Amino acid sequence: MHDIGNDASCAKIRDRLVKLLIENLYGKDLDWIEGGKLVGEADRNIDGPSAPEFKPRRDLNSQRGWR
């Protein structure tokens, strides 16, 4: 597998997909947008005593992840 996300030949497709993503974000995910641009979320510390506890769930409310 090769990451072509930053390949100039894919820029038009990538920009279209990012635009669609921004248009469909809602709720807390809107924090990922600044000045109309997708900025994402700061990395979380996943090691150590403050690491979030993973609790797998099997219902429809758990389909959205951290990112």
C-alpha positions as CSV (number, residue, x, y, z in Angstrom):
1,M,0.0,0.0,0.0
2,H,1.2,3.5,-0.8
3,D,0.0,6.7,0.7
4,I,-0.9,9.0,-2.2
5,G,-2.8,11.6,-0.1
6,N,-0.2,14.3,-0.6
7,D,0.4,13.4,-4.3
8,A,-0.2,16.5,-6.5
9,S,-2.0,14.3,-9.0
10,C,-4.7,13.5,-6.4
11,A,-5.2,17.1,-5.1
12,K,-8.5,17.7,-6.9
13,I,-10.0,14.5,-5.5
14,R,-8.6,15.1,-2.0
15,D,-10.0,18.6,-2.0
16,R,-13.4,17.4,-3.1
17,L,-13.5,14.7,-0.3
18,V,-12.3,17.2,2.4
19,K,-15.1,19.6,1.3
20,L,-17.7,16.8,1.5
21,L,-16.4,15.8,5.0
22,I,-16.6,19.4,6.2
23,E,-20.1,19.8,4.9
24,N,-21.2,16.6,6.8
25,L,-19.6,17.2,10.2
26,Y,-21.9,17.9,13.1
27,G,-22.0,18.1,16.9
28,K,-18.6,18.1,18.6
29,D,-16.9,17.3,15.3
30,L,-17.5,21.0,14.2
31,D,-14.5,21.8,16.6
32,W,-12.3,20.3,13.8
33,I,-13.0,23.3,11.6
34,E,-11.2,26.6,11.9
35,G,-11.7,29.4,9.4
36,G,-13.4,27.0,7.0
37,K,-10.5,24.6,7.0
38,L,-10.2,21.1,8.4
39,V,-7.7,21.2,11.3
40,G,-8.6,18.0,13.1
41,E,-8.1,17.4,16.8
42,A,-5.0,17.6,19.0
43,D,-3.3,14.3,19.6
44,R,-4.3,12.6,22.9
45,N,-2.0,11.0,25.4
46,I,-3.0,7.3,25.1
47,D,-0.3,6.0,27.5
48,G,0.0,6.3,31.2
49,P,-2.4,6.7,34.1
50,S,-4.6,9.3,32.3
51,A,-5.1,7.1,29.3
52,P,-8.8,6.6,28.3
53,E,-10.3,3.2,29.1
54,F,-11.4,1.3,26.1
55,K,-14.9,-0.3,26.6
56,P,-16.1,-2.1,23.5
57,R,-19.8,-1.8,22.9
58,R,-22.1,-3.5,20.4
59,D,-24.8,-1.0,19.9
60,L,-25.6,1.6,17.3
61,N,-24.5,4.5,19.5
62,S,-20.9,3.5,19.5
63,Q,-20.1,3.7,15.8
64,R,-18.3,7.1,16.0
65,G,-14.7,7.0,17.2
66,W,-12.3,9.6,18.5
67,R,-11.5,11.0,15.0
